[in-house]
Amino acid sequence: MSTATDVAAARDDRVASRPLAARVLSRPEVGSLVAAIVIFLLFMLVAAPFRNVANVGTILYGASTIGIMAVPVALLMIGGEFDLSAGVAVTTAGLSGSLLAWNFGLNVWIGVLLSLVLAVAIGAFNGWLLLRTGLPSFLVTLGTFFILQGVNLGVTRLATGNVASADISDMDGFASAHAVFGSAVTIGPVNLKITVLYWLVLTALGAYVLLRTRIGNWIFAVGGDAAAARAVGVPVRSTKVGLFMAVGFCAWLSGMHLLFQFNTVQSGEGVGKEFIFIIAAVIGGCLLTGGYGSVVGASIGALIFGMTQLGINYAGWNPDWFRTFLGVMLLLATIVNLYVKRRADLR
Amino acid sequence: MTHKLRMSLLAAGAAAALTLAACSSSGGKQDNADDTAAAGTANTPRMTVAFITHSAPGDTFWDLVRKGAEDAAKKDNVELQYQSDPDGPGQANLVQSAIDKKVDGIAVTLAKPDAMKANVTKAAQGGIPVVALNGGIDAWQGMGVLGYFGQDERIAGRAAGQKLGTEGAKKTLCVIHEQGNVGLEARCDGVKDTFPNTEKVYVTGTDMPGVQAAITSKLQQDKAIDRVLTMGAPFALAAVQSVKDTSSAAKVVTFDTNKELVAAIKGGTVQWAVDQQPYLQGYLAVDSLWLYKTNGNTLGGGQATLTGPAFIDSGNVAAVEQYANNGKR
């Protein structure tokens, strides 16, 4: 004799709906969101300029320059790979756009397009070499990191005789390119840089692709277990190469901002930023082992970075301790993240 | 003609047309006349000089030092071996390798004197003439070094502070782009000596957007700031952007120059720069080693030879500009 309760009990618990709170709390980005709110409240309390609406633009700008790269880096990490060359690739993109246009006297836009091709090609090369050799991406991209660092310096010196790219602000197409990559709009009291817009668009796009499309499923699959993913027909190679190319594309976008915001690019820049991108992704809930993470989380990670970096300034704290404070913040954010996730998984 | 070939010819033609149409009518490399100082070459025997600095790769300032050293080397028939390592022990190791190679002279920066002392003393005692430049003005005399070419950072800072005072500035923000660099600290401390209302802010020099955001936030936090004093030319140009963003009335002034900065002084976005003539430091270091080797000459009479501070402002920028365009100022 079967009753209603028996039917419910017999239902497959894998598809049973969990309580809303548990579902929300088990999202990878929740920990970072909590941390972001805590840091936000902290600086709201201690730093008067932090409360000024007009300064939101500065904080968002600081966050956006990290966030634009944190989004593809997070996707790549979910796909199970690292890119240590992401920081200097930004400089490479900026330099190549500037140097190509300057050296050959081209319209700036041609330099911009050639730089795009180069940046995406570097990403593709990383992915190709990784799959070709089977080496860990940590090693492959560490190699590219050093290669690009040297190329940035060497080629810049060869082309200009200096270690910074020449000022291209007097060349054709600069004004329009500056409008696209380096402009700002003032909304009320807030001065918003265009990078903030790019950052938000990339975050939305990245989150949509990851959570709502087949490609997103592929990314989770190749990061979780590449062999199993291949066995069920996921195109592992193209997914991974595509992810590296996405990093290349965003490096190009950041590089163009660097170039058109400052008119010249210093060839030694960008070293060390790759870790900031990875850290933002990790704060946002990405696992170092791949297969788990969130694009929105990575963007929140970038926001945490931006708030902390500038919040210390706004609060007027002794800057000797800046790095220490940053380190403590990062550890706390990650621990909160871990704790929230464990609690959610227990339910 | 096969279809494929025709298509590729078409593509090549289109690309060529695009390239022609894509040329910039202004700017670019064609504007730059190469104007290398073409002095004669000495007929003294070839000698080798190791030039060892603490520069981070890709710094425009050090590029000028290197150019000075290279020009002097060319003129004096010197084989120049330029090396650098921002890390103290690493730089000391480069001095050791120069000793191992038995070079004829060493020019070295002493920004981290404690790390350098042992190896520099060893080189001097071993009969290799050593000159110091740029950093370590308080430390070089104890190491057997023949001479020192550079700027006393504290004096330069005081000079900058005095200038700020006479201009009627109210509050200065001193932007340090390398946390822990004693030279930069000394500059800001010097500024503080003569212009007490000075506040330091630390930024990460290898992250330009970060530098800009940090200066912007500081300007927003403290409206009393009416001067932003940076420690390097690229940072001054970032500060100009920050001032523009905050529509603050603060003026930008800086230590050290490069080509773009000279243009900014000419354009009025940067008020003035304290110039320590890096080209001269590099040049004198190599040239003095050659003089010592050839004639036994020394420069400075046991005191530091100061290459700065000199000020570049709207009054003399026109004269400096032509040298800056050649990468010599």
Interface residues (C-beta under 8 A of the other chain):
Chain A: A47 A48 P49 N52 A54 N55 G57 T58 I59 Y61 G62 T65 A101 W102 N103 F104 G105 L106 N107 V108 W109 I110 Q149 N152 L153 T156 A159 G161 N162 V163 A164 A166 D167 I168 S169 D170 M171 D172 G173 F174 A184 N191 T195 H257 L258 Q261 F262 N263 T264 Q266 S267 G268 E269 G270 V271 G272 K273 G306 Q309 L310 N313 Y314 G316 P319 D320 F322 R323
Chain B: L18 T19 A22 C23 S24 S25 S26 G27 G28 K29 Q30 N32 A56 P57 G58 D59 T60 W62 D63 Q179 K200 V201 Y202 T204 T206 D207 M208 P209 G210 Q212 A213 A214 T216 S217 K218 Q220 Q221 D222 P234 L237 A238 Q241 D245 T246 N258 K259 E260 A263 G327
